[in-house]
Amino acid sequence: MSRLAADFRSGRRPALARAISMVEGSRPGVNALLDDLLRVEPQARRIGITGPPGAGKSTLAALITGRLRAQGEEVAIVAVDPTSPFSGGALLGDRIRMNDLAVDPGVFIRSMATRGSLGGLAATTREAIDLLDAFGFPNVIVETVGVGQTQLEIQAAADSTVVVLVPESGDGIQAMKAGLMEIADIFVVNKSDRVGADRLVREIGQALMLRAGRAHAGTGHHGVDLGGMGRKGRRETASGDRPGGRIPAAKASGASRAASWGIPVCKTSAGRDQGVDELLEAIVAHGRHIASSGELERRREARVHARIRDVVERRLRRRAERFLAADDELAERVAAVRRGRATAYGVADAIVAAILKS
């Protein structure tokens, strides 16, 4: 462990890869290793890219990485792939699509399988992000598994969350209001060369204005009228101004969003490498905004609170599993509940009390 920690601090990539593997496998000594390596203040720009399957998240992540590398910045990518419910394996196709970046010494790509974890991330994705940050990468891009309306864990892991949709996503407003709209700092309508892209941009803009309480009955003069702004790669605005404007944002639950940030809706065509510069500009602008407004510090503090709770819950769950596996009276407890002589609640209370005493 001490050799691994020394190699990690020396900037040796194999040590980083091995540390992440230890975290994924929950190997002995990993808690002490993390306690040693993660005693640094977070510095990396953490960019989350999420959206439904097939939206082009991998291609966008690769293009953004290419732009950052052209500016001389190193980038780490965490790509989460679904695990097969039958074989338990994962294709890791996101890494295949980013194969061109693998030979770049300034890029580190780590694929992770969900292994049954819900929420769009693997169970140990956040630990991997922390390790990449502690290793010294200034940019960490996290691409989630293809998500639906409620897989929202990326919000707790990233500083800036990019939600990628495509014209085929269906009813834009219906999809947004169910959850994804609440976590987006930036919306992207990818594959914008397809029919329906402008309509989806209008629907997202209208949904954002409804959320802000600023929408009117129509979308003509007073609402969101973006029909005349169909040029690919242009960032749409609510008022028809030049690219670079913002659709007024509303507060999400509590103070989870900085009220003064207007959520942009960017149009991209990743397959044609269009609109990526405008998207990266929006990501950088959002990073500056949350840093200057104090929102970044608030998000990091909330992230620490969530991580502490997660670690506590995980350790308590494992302790309970070990106790139940060794409980000689468990069969009798189950039989008592089945015959109506006890309840699951009473048995659980007794087990918890026994665990706390042990």
Order of alpha helices (4+ residues) and beta strands (2+ residues): alpha-alpha-alpha-beta-alpha-beta-alpha-beta-alpha-beta-alpha-beta-alpha-beta-alpha-beta-beta-alpha-alpha-alpha-alpha
